[in-house]
Amino acid sequence: MRELRHLFVTVFMAELAVFMVAPAMTDVTMSAVCPGQEECSLAIYLSGFQQAITGFGSVVITPLIGSLSDHYGRKSMLTIPLTISILPLGILAYSRETNFFYAYFVVKSIVSMVSDATIVCLALAYVADNISEEERAAGFGVVSGIMMASFVFATFIARFLPTSLTFQVATFMSMASVVYMRIFLKDKIDDNEIDLTRPIFKIAPNKMPKPSKKIPSVGDVICLLRSSETFSQLAVVAFFQGLCDGGLQSSAMFYWKARFHFTKNQYANLFLLIGVAGMISQLILMPLLASRIREQKLLSIGLFMSFISMFVNSIAWSDWVPYAATALGIFIYLAHPSLRSIVSKQIGPNDQGKAQGCISSISSAATIISPLIFSPLTAMFLSEEAPFNFPGFSMLCIGSASMIAFIQSVMIKPAPTLQHCTNSMEKEELA
């Protein structure tokens, strides 16, 4: 995997910038929106609203960028999300006062629609371009492991840096990832496909393609979903897994703050343990198991352990319980690369960006729905007006999404077959 090292460095730096500010965001949000309060429904609703807006944009943009990367190359399209990700970090690096926070909120919502899902989508498509099918599960695991390594390192840095300096360092790392990627990352060149080798904005007049040939339609996505029964089942798993992940993102930190009064440093400690579990899972366990256990089984194991983790968190009786539950992450993080690897093997080499974008789009659609369900539910059961005394009820409901995904995963056929989807773009080109 030597040819992938520059991708790994790029992903590491880009995700480092994102994860570095995560432990501080709850306190920054609370200080800007509800200063001096331990519980704030408005902060929960704002977080959920931003997540819904991000998901809505990602549903449309991620498959578009993924499909365009099949024609113009991964590097060209990866430049877009990496570059615009600098903007929201720069705002909070300058100031975290209320007005600047709301400016960040607006810019971050717009930027996340383009960047959050597409970076992972393009990274996975790049890996699929450069390694064989037999190595893809391990390769996708390494990508996830690199992200977890950046998560651990970023959390460790955030644990000791003051909040103001944290945002400044994150902004610098975000800029560095763009520069490094543009200098060192190379696209795989296929001489038989001229689209992969020509720049987007410098096309010879006699080779100018019609825009309609490069923009995927809803029919293209439907074509992928109908290309195999396995792909459709994976789409269902991706949706409910995204529903669970989205619920955690919008509600977990507010739940822990209200339940156990977690601060930035406690979040950092918790995230550090989560990251270590993820690194062990992706960089050690996944490569060992991928060649011995079918990916469908690894997917099911990860989803089931996700439900167990959410159940334990929902009934947490002490502040050490969330820390202990992070040990299950060693198995939980097997799910994502297993899902993506199975998806990759369902689609031909010329549709990898579109396929990964389609799955990312489905997951993003789940994040639109997730905060609409779980943010009000979390706020209700953390308030004094809860229907019954069960502060972690929303966490249990979030876990139920993983259980549904698990049930669907055990019904996936064990022998995926390679499919090729004749999409709208290809039909136009043939005509």
N, C-alpha and C positions, 0 to 999 in steps of 0.2 A: 504493500500500500504506500510505497514511497511517493508515487505521483500525487497522493492525496494530502501530503503533509502541509502544503500551503493552504489548502481548504481548511484543514483542522486549525491552523493558526488563526486564520481569518474568523472562523466561527468562534474560537476561544475568546478573541479580543472583543468581538461584537457582543457576545453574550455576557462577557465580563462587565461591560458597561451597563447592560440592562440589570443584571443581578446585583450589582454593587449598591444600587440605590433602593432595592426592594425592602430591606429591613427598616429603612428610615421613612418610607412612604406613608405608612399608617400614622406615625407621629406628625409628619409634615401636613398630611391631610387634616388630621384632627386639630392641629394648631391653627390652620388657616380657616377651617370651616366652623369648628366648635371649640374654641380655646378654653382650656381649663376643665374639660369634661372627659370622663372615662367612657361614656357611652354616647353615641351620636348617630341617630338614624339617618340624618342627612348625608353623613360621610359614607354610610353603607349604600344608600341609594345612588350617590354620585359614582361610587366605584362600580356598582352594578350597571348604571346607565352607560358609563364609558366602555365597559366590557361588551354590552349589547351593541353599541355603535361600532366598536372594533370588529365584532363578529359579523355584523351586517356587511361592512365593507369587504371583509376578507372573503365572504362567500362569493362575491363577484370578482374581486381583484386577483385572488390567489390562483384560481384555474387559468385566468387570462395570462398572468405573468408566467406561470408554469408552461402553458402552451407556447407562448412566444419564445421561451427559452429553448424549446425543441427546435426552433428555426434559427434564432439569432445567437444562441450560445448561453450557457449559464452565467458566465462572467459579466456579460453586458447587462443582463437583467438583475443580477445580484447587486450591481452598483446602485440601483435605484433605492431599494429599502435600506441599504447600509448608509447611504448619504443622508437621507431625510431623517434617519434616527438620531442624528446629532442635534436637531433643533430643540426638541422638548427638554433634553438634558441640559442644553445651554441656558434655557430660561431659568431653571431652578438653580443652576450654578451661579447665576447672577443674583437672584433674590428668591426667597421663599415666603415673602409677604403675601397677604390675601390676594391682591390684584394679580401678582405674578403667578400665584398658584392657579387662578382661574384661566390665565393665559396659557399656562402649561397644560391645563386640563383640556382646553379646546385643541391646541396643537397636537398633544399626545393622542387624542381621540382620532384625529385625521391621519396622523403618521402611522398609528398602529394598524389602521385598516390596510395599509400597504405593506408594512414591514413585519408584523408579528408572525404571521404564518408563512410568508413567502421565503424568508431566510432559511427556515428549516426545509421547506419544500424544495428549494433550489439546491440546497446542500445534499439532500438525499438523492435527487436526480443526478447530481454530479458524481456521487459515489456509484450509482447504478451504471453510469457511463463508463466507469474506469475499472470495474472489477467483475468477475464472473458471477453467475447466478448462485453457485455453491458458496461463495464467500459473502453474499449480500447481507445475510442476517447478522454475521459478525461485523461487517462493515458499517451497517446502520447502527449496530450497537456501539461501535467506536465513536460515531458521530454523537450519539446520545451521551456516551461517556465523556467526550470532550466538553459537551455542554455542562455536564454535571461537575467536571473538574473546574470549569470557569465559575460555576455556581459556588463551589467550595472556596475557591480562592477569593472570589468577590466578597463572599460573606465574611471570610477571615479579615479582609481589608476593612470592610464596613464596621467590623467589631471594634476596631481601634481608631479609625479616622473620625474626626468631628463631622457633623452633617454637612456643613458648608463645603469642606474640602472633599467630601465623598462625591458630591455632584460635579465638582470641577475635575477630579481625576476621571470620573466616568465619561465626561464629555471628551477629554483628551483621548481615552482609549477608543471611543467610538470613532473619532477622526482617524486614529492610527489604523483601525481595521480597514477603512476604505483605502487608505494609501497603500497598505501592505497588499491588499487584494489586487488593486490595479497594477501593481508592479510585478508581483510574483505569480499570481494564479494564472494557469494556462487552461484554455478550453481544449477538450478532446476534438481533434479535427478529423472529419470524415470527408475524404476527397469526393465522395459520390454525392454529397449533400451540400450544395453551394450555400444554402441558407445559414449553415452553421459557421461559415467562415467570413461572411460579409458583415460590415458594421450596420447598425440600424439606421443611422442618419446619413450614410454615404453609399448610396446605391446607384449604380450606373443606370442611366435613363432607359436603356434597352432591356434592363433586367428588373425594372420597377414592378413589384408585385402589387396586386390589388389588395387594399386593406382587408376586404372580406375574407381573403384566403388565410389571414393570420390571426383573426379574432375568433375564438371558439364560441359556439352558440350553446344554448340550453340543450339542443339536440346532440351535441358532441358529448356532453356530460351524461345524457340518457344513454347514448351509445355505449359509453364505458360501463355504465351500470348494468346494461343488458348483455355485455360481452361475455359474461360468465356468471353462473349462480354464485360462485365463490366470491366474486367481486361485490355482488349485491349484498351478500351476508357480511362482508367486511365493512361495507358502507354503514350497515346497521350498527355494528360493533363500534365503529369510529364515532358515530353520532352519540351513542350513550356514554362512551368513554369521554367524549368532549363535554357532555352534559355534566359528568362528575368533575372533570378538571375545571370546568367553568365555575361550578358551584364552590369548589375549594378556593379558587382565585378571588371570587367576589365576597366570600363570607368567612373563611377560616380565620384570617388574622383578626377580624373584628370579634369573632367568637372567642378566641383566645385572650384578647385584650379585656373583654367584658367579664369573662369567666375567671381568669387567673391574673389579670392586670399585667399582661406582658408588656415589656418596654422594647426599645430598639435592640438593646444588647441581648435580651432573651430571645427575640426573633432571630437575631444573628446566630445565637447558639443552636437554636432549633434548625435553622436552615443549614447550618454547618453539618449537623448530623444527617439531615436529609441528603445533602450533597455527597457525603462520604458513602452512605448506603448506595446512592446512585452510581458512584464511581466503581464501587466493588461489583455492583450488578452488571454494568455495561462493559467495563474494561477487563474484568476477570471472569465473572460467572457466565456472561452471555457468550463469549468466544468458546468457552469450554463446553457449554450445553448445546450450542447451535448445531454442532456436528453429530450430536448423540441423541437429541430429542427433537421431535418434529416441532416446527414453529407454531402449529396450531395448539399444541399442548403448552408450550411456553406462554402463548397468548392467554390461554385459559387460566394458567397458574397466576399470572400477573393480575388479571382482572378479579379473581377470587380474593387474592390477598389485599387488593385495594378495598374491597367491601369490608373485610375483617378490620383493616386499619381505620376506616371511617366509623365502624361500629364501636371500636375501642375508644376513639376520640369522642364519640357522642355521649358515652357514659363516664368520661374521665372524671375522677373524684379528687385528683390532686394535680398540681402543676407539673409533676414529673411524668405523668402518663403520656402526654403528647411526645415527650422526648423518647420514651421507651417504644412507642408505636413506630418511630422512624426506622426501627430495625426491619420492619416488614418491607421497607422500600427496596431491599435487596432483591425481593421477588416481584414487587409491583412494577419496577422499571424494566422488567423483561417484556412487558406487553407492547410497548410502543414500537421498538425495532422489529419485533416479530410481526406485528400488523403490517408495517411498511414493507417488510421483506416479502410477505405473501402477496401484497398488492403488486410489488415490482415484478414478480414472476408471472402475474396474470396478463401482463401487457408487453407488447413488443418493444424493442429498443428505441424506436422513433417516437414513442408516446410516453416515455417515462416522466417528463415534466408535467404533461397533462394529467397523467394518472395520479401522481403525488399531489398535484394541485387540486384534483377532484376530491381526494380524501381530506386534504387540509380544508377545503371549502365546506365539506360536510361537518367536520369538527367545528369550524367557525360558526356554522349555522346553529350548532348546539349551544355555543357561547352566547348567541343572541337570546335564546330561550332561557338559558340557565339563570341569569340574574333576575329575570322577570319572575321566576319561581322562587329562587332561594334567597334573594336579598330581602324581600318582604317577610319571608318565613323566618329568616334569621333575626331580623329586627323585632318581629312579633314575640318570639320565644325568649329573647334577651330582655324584653321590657317587662314592666310590672303588670301589663295587661295580657300576659300569655294565657291561652285557654287552659293549660295545665302546666305544672312545674316540671319541665323537661328542657333545660337550656340547650341541650345538644340535639334536639329533635331534628333541626334542619340538617345537621351533619349526618344523621341516620338516613334522612331522605336522599341526601347527596350520594351516600353509599349505595342506596338501592339502584341507582343508575348503573353502577359498576356490576351489580348482581344481574341486571337485565342483559348487559353486554356479555357477561360470563355465560349466561344461558345460551345466548346466540352463538357464542364462540365454540361451544362444544358441538354445535350442529354443523360446523363448517366441514366440507368434504376434505378428506386427508390428502388427496392427490390433485393439486391445482394444475391446470393446463394453460399453456401460453396462448393468449388470444390477441388478435389484431382487429382493431376497430376502424372501419372505413368511415372516417368522419366527414363533416361537411367541407372542410378545407381540401381534403384529398379528392372528393368528388368534383369540386370546382376545377382542381388542377388537371384531373383526368379529362374533364370536358373541354 
